[in-house]
Amino acid sequence: MSDQTLFQKIMEGKIPGDFVHQDDQCIVLRDIDPQAPVHLLVIPRDPVPRLAEAEDEHESLLGHLLLVAAEMARKLDLEDGFRVVINNGRDGGESVPHLHVHVLGGRSLDWPPG
């Protein structure tokens, strides 16, 4: 049994992914089950399991993920607004134990989210 996360398998080309951005610290994919017209995942190459397990050494990476999220929103013309979501743990909606940032936009997003 592999200890790799789904996202690591996608990064290695073992599973296909719809890449929209790649750099030395992260990748950005289109979500396979989009919850909005634009639904991207900003995924660090370093497999931090979840935000609650991030440490001081991840500070720069976490900032980079948010800057990339904002850059993707600009590139996709989400000038009317977008949402950034990080799920943490089962009750937080986490489905893959590999930290990732959701970027949602392209429609009005209700609050509270659910």
ChimeraX attribute file (.defattr): number of C-alpha atoms within 10 A of each C-alpha:
attribute: neighborCount
match mode: 1-to-1
recipient: residues
	/A:1	3
	/A:2	5
	/A:3	6
	/A:4	12
	/A:5	14
	/A:6	13
	/A:7	23
	/A:8	18
	/A:9	14
	/A:10	17
	/A:11	18
	/A:12	9
	/A:13	10
	/A:14	11
	/A:15	11
	/A:16	10
	/A:17	16
	/A:18	12
	/A:19	15
	/A:20	13
	/A:21	13
	/A:22	16
	/A:23	10
	/A:24	7
	/A:25	12
	/A:26	18
	/A:27	21
	/A:28	25
	/A:29	19
	/A:30	18
	/A:31	19
	/A:32	11
	/A:33	7
	/A:34	11
	/A:35	12
	/A:36	16
	/A:37	10
	/A:38	18
	/A:39	20
	/A:40	27
	/A:41	24
	/A:42	27
	/A:43	24
	/A:44	24
	/A:45	19
	/A:46	13
	/A:47	15
	/A:48	17
	/A:49	16
	/A:50	17
	/A:51	18
	/A:52	11
	/A:53	10
	/A:54	14
	/A:55	10
	/A:56	8
	/A:57	8
	/A:58	14
	/A:59	10
	/A:60	9
	/A:61	17
	/A:62	18
	/A:63	11
	/A:64	16
	/A:65	21
	/A:66	16
	/A:67	12
	/A:68	21
	/A:69	23
	/A:70	17
	/A:71	12
	/A:72	18
	/A:73	22
	/A:74	13
	/A:75	10
	/A:76	12
	/A:77	13
	/A:78	17
	/A:79	11
	/A:80	9
	/A:81	14
	/A:82	21
	/A:83	17
	/A:84	17
	/A:85	11
	/A:86	16
	/A:87	19
	/A:88	20
	/A:89	14
	/A:90	10
	/A:91	7
	/A:92	9
	/A:93	10
	/A:94	15
	/A:95	10
	/A:96	16
	/A:97	19
	/A:98	21
	/A:99	25
	/A:100	29
	/A:101	22
	/A:102	22
	/A:103	25
	/A:104	25
	/A:105	23
	/A:106	18
	/A:107	13
	/A:108	12
	/A:109	14
	/A:110	7
	/A:111	6
	/A:112	5
	/A:113	5
	/A:114	4
